[in-house]
Amino acid sequence: MNFLKGIIGNKGEVKIDRSLDGSHGSHWDATVLDMNELEHVMTESAHPRYLTKLTKAEFAGIGEKVVLVAKYELKDPLYAYILRVETKEKHYELATGYPVIETAISYPCKISTVYEWPIKIEAQTEGNVKDPPLSFFATDYFLKKKDYLANKTHSLKLSGIAYAIERLKLEKNTLKDKDGKELNISRMKMIFPLNSFDREHHWMIDDYTIRGEIKSMKKIQSKLVSGYILKLDINPLEEVEIFASEKSIKGDLKTGDMVSAWIWLQGKLAEEEWDVLGEKDEK
């Protein structure tokens, strides 16, 4: 059996697919104001400022390694997870990092496939969140790999980072049902995979186009980020929070607007528990 490529998993079990090679490049571009400042945060040698977790994980085909995970506040509820792996010299080498929204909104989800990246501490996953199935980047895969592979229903927190978002100019748009009744679809809400209709760009399976209504807006700003946490109503998700940087917003937005956006969808298990090291423990 080839453990490096292809799909592994018996009928009724969560499958592991190692055929994808993911990237976080555009996720940071859509989040931070200054990439140089972000690089400073990611490469600094000082102890993490907010939360630390030491965990062992299979890493890049070289067996079990100790992974140091740092959680940096960009501006609550937007954080950066920075992952470093222990070297033979007992130093921690930067492995990966990505932006994470800490949301309280969760949905029941049955995972069907885990698309594990070559680094082996990151993965995209596919599961049934209501209908139809959705794919998302698992921000806590390094910590919860065994849980993602368990054949059970999880409580999953979903959120997103907007690449671009704009207010829809609503014009009456109707369709007729089978009985000839006219239906107004101007405020139709949806979530749809970007790679299913835009094949000119290299969209990943967790990239989506959405239409929904803004239920609330919260301004967040720091030296690294400036934008809004938007709570959206999109079908079939009644509520999902996304971060939209000011540079990703076209025009003005307000509560009640119908918007269209391209987003990166991320998720984490709601039952996640971290061992937190306080400041006195880090010194």
CORMOMO-V872895 format. One record per pair of residues at least 24 apart in sequence whose ideal C-beta (glycine too) atoms are under 10 Angstrom apart, sorted by the first residue. I is the first residue (numbers start at 1). J is the second residue. Records with the same first field share a line. If there is no record, write none. Layout:
I->J  J
This chain:
3->61
4->61  118
5->118
7->113  115
8->114  116
9->112  113  114  149  151
10->151
12->151
13->112  149  150  151
14->110  111  112  113  114  125  126  127  148  149  150  151  152
15->111  112  113  114  115  126  149
16->113  114  115  116  123  145  148  149
17->113  114  115  116  123  124  125  126
18->114  115  116  117  118  120  123
19->115  116
20->115  116  117  118  123  124  204  205
21->115  117  118  119
22->96  98  115  116  117  118  119  122  123  124  137  204  205  206
23->117  202  204
24->96  97  98  99  122  137  264
26->161  163  201  202  203  204  207  264
27->97  98  99  137  161  163  204  206  207  264  266
28->80  97  98  99  161
29->161  163  245  247  248
30->99  161  162  163  164  227  243  244  245  247  248  262  263  264
31->74  78  80  98  99  100  101  161  162  224  225  227  243  244  245  248  264
32->74  78  80  99  222  223  224  225  226  245
33->74  221  222  223  224  225  226  227  245  246  247
34->223  224  225
35->224
37->223  224
38->72  74  80  82  97  99  224  225
39->94  97
40->224
41->70  72  74  80  82  97  224
42->70  72  80  82  83  84  94  96  97
43->82  84  94  97
44->70  72  82
45->91  92
46->70  282
47->277  279  281  282  283
48->72  82  84  277  282
49->73  279  282
50->79  80  276  279
51->79  81  274  275  276  277  278  282
52->274  275  276  277  278  281  282
53->81  83  140  142  143  274  275  276  277
54->86  275  277
55->83  121  142  143  144  145  274  275
56->86  142
57->83  85  95  119  120  121  141  142  143  145
58->116  119  120  121  142  145
59->83  85  86  95  119  120  121  142
60->85  95  117  118  119  120  121
61->118  119  120
62->120
65->95  120  121
66->90  92
67->92  95  96  121  142  143
68->92  93  95
69->95  97  121  140  142  143  274
70->97
71->100  102  274  276
72->97  99  224
73->102  222  224
74->99  100  101  220  222  223  224  225  243
75->219  220  221  222  223  224  225  226  227  229  243
76->102  218  220  222  229
77->101  102  103  104  159  218  220  229  241  243
78->102  159  161  220  222  224  225  227  229  243  245
79->139
80->224  225
81->139  140  142  143  268
83->119  121  122  142
85->119  121  142
95->119  121  122  142
96->121  122  142
98->122  137  139  161  264  266
99->139  161  224  225  243  264  266
100->137  139  140  159  161  243  266  268
101->139  157  158  159  160  161  229  240  241  242  243  266  268
102->139  157  159  241  268
103->157  158  159  160  229  231  239  240  241  242  266  267  268  270
104->157  239  241  270
105->156  157  158  159  231  237  238  239  240  241  270
106->154  155  156  157  158  239  267  268  269  270  271
107->134  154  155  156  157  158  236  237  238  239  240  267  270
108->153  154  155  156  270
109->133  134  136  153  154  155  156  157  158  267  269  270
110->151  152  153  154  156
111->138  147  148  149  150  151  152  153  154  156  267  269
112->151
113->205
114->138  141  145  148  149
115->204  205  206
116->141  145  148  149
117->141
120->145
121->145
123->148  149
124->204  205  206  265  266  267
125->149  154  156  205  206  267
126->205  206
127->153  154  156  267
128->153
129->154  156  158  191  236  237  265  267
130->235  236  237  238
131->236
132->191  192  193  236
134->158  191  193  205  206  208  236  237  265  267
135->193  195  204  205  206  207  208  265  267
136->160  205  206  208  264  265  266  267  268
137->161  204  205  206  207  264  265  266  267  268
138->206  266  267  268  269
139->266  267  268  269  272
140->266  267  268  269  272  274
141->267  268  269
143->268  269  272  273  274  275
144->268  269  271  272  273
147->269  271  272
148->269
154->267  268  269  270  271
155->269  270  271  272
156->267  268  269  270  271
157->240  241  266  267  268  269  270  271  272
158->237  239  240  241  242  265  266  267  268
159->229  240  241  242  243  263  264  265  266  267  268
160->191  206  207  208  210  230  232  234  240  241  242  243  244  261  262  263  264  265  266  267
161->227  242  243  244  245  248  263  264  265  266
162->210  227  228  230  232  242  243  244  245  248  249  259  261  262  263  264
163->194  203  207  209  244  245  248  261  262  263  264
164->209  244  247  248  249  250  260  261  262  263
165->210  214  227  228  230  232  242  244  245  248  249  250  251  253  259  260  261  262  263
166->248  249  250  251  252  253  257  259  260  261
167->214  249  250  251  252  253  254  257  258  259  260
168->211  212  213  257  258  259  260
169->251  258
170->257  258
186->258
187->211  212  213  258
188->212  235  258
189->213  232  233  234  235  236  237  238  258
190->234  235  236  260
191->232  234  235  236  237  240  261  263  265
193->265
194->262  263  264
198->262
201->262
203->262  264
204->264  265
205->265
206->263  264  265  266  267
207->262  263  264  265
208->234  261  262  263  264  265
209->260  261  262  263
210->234  235  237  240  242  259  260  261  262  263  265
211->235  258  259  260  261
212->237  238  239  240  242  257  258  259  260  261
213->255  256  257  258  259
214->244  253  254  255  256  257  258  259
215->239  240  241  255  256
216->241  255
217->244  253  254  255  257
218->243
219->246
220->245
221->246
228->253
230->255  257  259  261
231->255
232->258  259  261  263
233->258
234->259  261  263
237->265
240->265
242->266
